[in-house]
């Protein structure tokens, strides 16, 4: 580029690029929540039901898991610290969540936890990636 040359449309490009993180963050947040719902739903369908205490303790949250629960996965997006999602199971009443997953000396394992995560991990990553790409195209188009 020649010295003193100007870039046509630079201000418009900078405006679009500054909007990108906001639009991308919302798109990623929506995709992450949707995928977490699917993973939690699969876990709840696979968990052995006694009184429903363990099934009812399975969930997801933004940030850290509730005290007393086991964490399946923590997903962090690189666009900001507030995009951390945690999938968990177990509570003070459902303290046996880990025993169900891995079994004990006297009880066979009934996996529901990591099986669900592994089955949905690739789909979750691609869904989030698609949401980010869609947001980028939307910003580039001026929308």
C-alpha positions in Angstrom: 0.0 0.0 0.0 1.3 3.4 -0.9 2.2 5.9 1.8 -0.7 8.2 2.6 -3.2 5.9 1.0 -6.6 5.6 2.7 -8.8 2.6 3.1 -12.3 3.1 1.7 -15.0 2.1 4.2 -12.6 1.7 7.1 -15.0 3.4 9.6 -17.8 1.1 8.5 -15.6 -2.0 8.9 -14.4 -0.9 12.4 -18.1 -0.4 13.4 -19.0 -3.9 12.2 -15.9 -5.5 14.0 -16.8 -3.7 17.3 -20.4 -5.1 17.1 -19.1 -8.7 16.5 -18.3 -9.6 20.2 -21.8 -8.5 21.3 -23.7 -10.4 18.6 -21.4 -13.4 18.9 -21.7 -13.6 22.7 -25.5 -13.7 22.5 -25.5 -16.3 19.7 -23.0 -18.5 21.7 -24.9 -18.1 24.9 -28.1 -19.3 23.2 -26.4 -22.3 21.6 -24.7 -23.3 24.8 -27.9 -23.2 26.8 -29.7 -25.2 24.1 -27.0 -27.9 24.1 -26.8 -28.0 27.9 -30.6 -28.6 27.9 -30.1 -31.6 25.6 -27.3 -33.1 27.6 -29.3 -32.7 30.9 -32.3 -34.2 29.2 -30.4 -37.3 28.1 -28.8 -37.7 31.6 -32.3 -37.6 33.2 -33.5 -40.2 30.8 -30.6 -42.6 31.5 -30.4 -42.2 35.3 -31.9 -45.0 37.4 -35.0 -43.6 39.2 -35.6 -44.5 42.8 -37.5 -41.6 44.4 -36.4 -39.2 41.7 -34.0 -37.4 44.0 -31.0 -38.0 41.8 -32.9 -37.3 38.6 -34.1 -34.0 40.0 -30.6 -33.0 41.0 -29.3 -33.1 37.4 -29.0 -29.7 35.8 -26.8 -26.9 34.4 -26.0 -23.4 35.4 -24.0 -20.4 34.3 -20.8 -20.3 36.5 -20.1 -22.7 39.3 -22.1 -25.8 40.2 -24.1 -25.9 43.5 -22.2 -27.1 46.5 -22.3 -30.9 47.0 -22.8 -31.8 43.3 -20.5 -33.6 40.9 -19.5 -31.7 37.8 -19.7 -33.4 34.4 -18.3 -30.7 32.2 -17.4 -27.0 32.3 -17.5 -25.2 29.0 -15.9 -21.8 28.7 -16.2 -19.6 25.6 -13.2 -17.5 24.8 -15.3 -14.3 24.3 -15.7 -13.6 28.0 -15.7 -15.0 31.5 -19.4 -14.8 31.9 -19.8 -17.6 29.3 -19.0 -20.5 31.5 -21.6 -23.2 31.7 -21.4 -26.1 34.2 -23.4 -29.4 33.9 -23.8 -31.2 37.3 -25.6 -34.0 39.2 -26.0 -34.8 42.8 -26.9 -32.9 45.9 -26.9 -33.3 49.7 -30.0 -35.6 49.3 -28.6 -37.3 46.2 -25.1 -37.9 47.5 -24.9 -41.2 45.8 -24.6 -39.7 42.3 -21.0 -40.8 41.9 -21.8 -44.3 43.1 -24.5 -44.7 40.4 -22.1 -43.6 37.7 -19.1 -45.6 38.7 -20.5 -48.4 40.8 -19.2 -49.7 44.1 -17.8 -53.0 45.4 -21.4 -54.1 46.1 -23.2 -52.4 43.2 -22.8 -52.4 39.5 -22.3 -49.1 37.7 -25.3 -47.4 36.0 -23.6 -44.8 33.8 -25.7 -41.8 32.9 -23.4 -38.9 33.5 -20.3 -39.1 31.3 -22.1 -41.2 28.7 -24.4 -38.4 28.0 -21.6 -35.8 27.8 -19.5 -38.0 25.4 -22.5 -38.7 23.2 -23.3 -35.0 22.8 -19.9 -33.3 23.0 -19.2 -33.2 19.3 -22.7 -31.9 18.5 -22.5 -29.2 21.1 -19.1 -27.9 19.8 -20.4 -27.8 16.2 -23.6 -26.1 17.3 -21.7 -23.4 19.1 -19.3 -23.0 16.1 -22.3 -22.7 13.7 -23.8 -20.0 16.0 -20.6 -18.0 16.0 -20.2 -18.3 12.2 -23.9 -17.2 11.7 -23.3 -14.2 14.0 -20.2 -13.2 12.0 -22.1 -13.4 8.7 -24.9 -11.4 10.3 -22.5 -8.6 11.4 -20.7 -8.6 8.0 -24.1 -8.2 6.2 -24.8 -5.2 8.4 -27.7 -6.8 10.3 
